[in-house]
Amino acid sequence: MSLNCVECSCSWRSFLRIVALICQLMGIHDLEPVVLDEAPNEIPHQYLSAEKARRELGWKSTYTLQEGLLETIEWYRAYLREEGVSA
């Protein structure tokens, strides 16, 4: 059984919107992603849904997207500090 456990307040988020949210949460205001659209055989539209996990496993997200990203960002910052890498 393959499950994509992603819970969002909306049914679709673009990659660029998620990058913008990560930048906002990290306080980065001068980064502009460059999209080249050069990947061969790229799937034009991909969607993640937690519906199957909810239906078959009774799964429920305990984080919003923003909460999960904030916790992930903090984890990476702490890890990089421990490794002596400036973030």
Secondary structure, DSSP 8 states (H G I E B T S, - for coil): --------SSS---HHHHHHHHHHHHT--S---------TT--S------HHHHHHH----SS-HHHHHHHHHHHHHHHHHHTT---
